[in-house]
Amino acid sequence: MKINWLLILRVLQCAFSIIILGLSAYVVNWYNTDILTKSPTQVNFLVAAPIISILSIAYAEIASRFVKQIYNPYVAIACDFVNAILYFAGFIALAVFLSGLFFCRGTVCAAARADTAFAAFSWAAWIASTVLTGVDIFRTRANSPTTRTRVEMKQAATSQA
């Protein structure tokens, strides 16, 4: 039995997205309720990225399995790549923000640090799924009949007749 690594990555990406969304929402809530200032844009960015990721995962998995008419592998690889960029930008920006703080203690700081770590793990997972999706696209493209030249198709048609 062949292991479906892409499905395992999608489950991992979804779990990371939910964790990042929860941690980021906790930090945003702390800023908005406890110290009554705007939350940092770096944290707000990591609230938006998991939402986009969950929508991308839903498209990639549901469309490829159940609604094949709307599934396009090139859109799927573009979604994977965009998510990889989002998480790369998100975890770098939050890490730089946290390193610039004068003090960082307590549960909210621990949540922000964990948010950075999970965003980095998610970035790695999105890079891996981008590579696997690309490999799958080129494998299926090489085996599809549309890549044959017209001469090969004509020869195949005449040899069958």
C-alpha positions as CSV (number, residue, x, y, z in Angstrom):
1,M,0.0,0.0,0.0
2,K,1.4,3.4,-1.1
3,I,1.5,6.1,1.6
4,N,-0.2,9.3,0.5
5,W,2.3,11.8,1.8
6,L,0.4,14.8,0.4
7,L,-2.7,13.9,2.4
8,I,-0.5,13.5,5.6
9,L,0.9,17.0,4.9
10,R,-2.5,18.4,4.4
11,V,-3.7,17.1,7.8
12,L,-0.5,18.5,9.3
13,Q,-1.0,21.9,7.6
14,C,-4.6,22.0,8.8
15,A,-3.6,21.2,12.4
16,F,-0.8,23.8,12.3
17,S,-3.3,26.4,10.8
18,I,-5.7,25.8,13.7
19,I,-2.9,26.1,16.3
20,I,-1.5,29.3,14.7
21,L,-5.0,30.8,14.5
22,G,-5.7,30.1,18.1
23,L,-2.3,31.4,19.3
24,S,-2.5,34.5,17.2
25,A,-6.1,35.2,18.3
26,Y,-5.0,34.9,21.9
27,V,-2.2,37.4,21.4
28,V,-4.5,39.8,19.5
29,N,-7.1,39.5,22.2
30,W,-4.6,40.2,24.9
31,Y,-3.5,43.4,23.2
32,N,-7.1,44.5,22.6
33,T,-8.4,43.8,26.1
34,D,-5.5,43.9,28.6
35,I,-3.4,46.8,27.4
36,L,-5.9,48.5,25.2
37,T,-3.6,49.2,22.2
38,K,-3.7,47.9,18.7
39,S,-2.3,44.5,18.2
40,P,0.9,44.3,16.1
41,T,0.4,43.9,12.4
42,Q,2.8,40.9,12.5
43,V,0.4,39.0,14.7
44,N,-2.6,40.2,12.7
45,F,-0.9,38.8,9.6
46,L,-0.7,35.4,11.3
47,V,-4.4,35.5,12.0
48,A,-5.1,35.9,8.3
49,A,-2.6,33.4,7.0
50,P,-4.3,30.3,8.6
51,I,-7.7,31.3,7.3
52,I,-6.2,31.5,3.7
53,S,-4.5,28.1,4.4
54,I,-7.7,26.4,5.5
55,L,-9.5,27.6,2.4
56,S,-6.5,26.4,0.2
57,I,-6.6,23.0,1.9
58,A,-10.3,22.8,1.4
59,Y,-9.9,23.5,-2.3
60,A,-7.0,21.2,-2.9
61,E,-8.5,18.2,-1.1
62,I,-12.3,18.5,-1.7
63,A,-12.0,19.6,-5.3
64,S,-9.5,17.0,-6.2
65,R,-11.5,14.2,-4.7
66,F,-15.1,15.1,-5.1
67,V,-15.5,18.0,-7.6
68,K,-12.9,17.2,-10.2
69,Q,-14.5,19.6,-12.7
70,I,-13.3,22.7,-10.8
71,Y,-9.9,21.2,-9.8
72,N,-6.8,22.5,-11.6
73,P,-3.4,21.2,-10.4
74,Y,-1.8,24.5,-11.4
75,V,-4.1,26.4,-9.1
76,A,-3.3,23.9,-6.4
77,I,0.4,24.4,-6.7
78,A,-0.1,28.2,-6.8
79,C,-2.1,28.0,-3.6
80,D,0.7,25.9,-2.0
81,F,3.3,28.4,-3.1
82,V,1.3,31.4,-1.9
83,N,0.8,29.8,1.5
84,A,4.5,29.0,1.8
85,I,5.3,32.7,1.1
86,L,2.6,33.8,3.6
87,Y,4.0,31.7,6.4
88,F,7.6,32.6,5.6
89,A,6.8,36.3,5.8
90,G,4.7,35.8,8.9
91,F,7.1,33.9,11.0
92,I,10.1,36.1,10.0
93,A,8.1,39.3,10.7
94,L,6.9,38.0,14.1
95,A,10.4,36.8,15.1
96,V,11.9,40.2,14.2
97,F,9.1,41.9,16.2
98,L,9.7,39.7,19.2
99,S,13.4,40.2,19.1
100,G,13.0,44.0,19.2
101,L,10.9,44.0,22.4
102,F,12.5,45.3,25.6
103,F,10.9,42.6,27.7
104,C,8.9,39.5,26.7
105,R,7.5,37.5,29.6
106,G,4.3,35.8,30.6
107,T,1.8,33.6,28.7
108,V,1.2,36.1,25.9
109,C,4.9,36.2,25.1
110,A,5.1,32.4,25.2
111,A,2.1,32.2,22.9
112,A,3.7,34.6,20.5
113,R,7.0,32.6,20.5
114,A,5.0,29.4,20.0
115,D,3.1,31.1,17.2
116,T,6.4,31.9,15.5
117,A,7.6,28.3,15.8
118,F,4.4,26.8,14.5
119,A,4.4,29.3,11.6
120,A,8.0,28.1,10.7
121,F,6.8,24.5,10.8
122,S,3.9,25.3,8.7
123,W,6.2,27.1,6.2
124,A,8.2,23.9,5.9
125,A,5.0,21.8,5.4
126,W,3.8,24.1,2.7
127,I,7.2,24.0,0.9
128,A,7.1,20.2,1.0
129,S,3.5,20.1,-0.4
130,T,4.5,22.5,-3.1
131,V,7.3,20.2,-4.1
132,L,5.1,17.1,-3.9
133,T,2.4,18.8,-5.9
134,G,4.9,19.9,-8.6
135,V,6.3,16.4,-8.8
136,D,2.8,15.0,-9.2
137,I,1.9,17.5,-11.9
138,F,5.0,16.7,-14.0
139,R,4.5,12.9,-13.5
140,T,0.9,13.0,-14.7
141,R,1.7,15.5,-17.4
142,A,4.4,13.2,-18.8
143,N,2.0,10.3,-18.9
144,S,-1.0,12.1,-20.4
145,P,-1.9,11.7,-24.0
146,T,-2.0,15.4,-24.6
147,T,1.8,15.6,-24.5
148,R,2.2,13.4,-27.5
149,T,3.1,15.1,-30.7
150,R,0.7,15.0,-33.6
151,V,3.0,12.7,-35.5
152,E,3.0,10.1,-32.7
153,M,-0.8,10.3,-32.6
154,K,-1.1,9.9,-36.3
155,Q,1.3,6.9,-36.3
156,A,-0.7,5.4,-33.4
157,A,-4.0,5.9,-35.4
158,T,-2.6,4.3,-38.6
159,S,-1.1,1.3,-36.8
160,Q,-4.4,0.5,-35.2
161,A,-6.3,0.6,-38.5
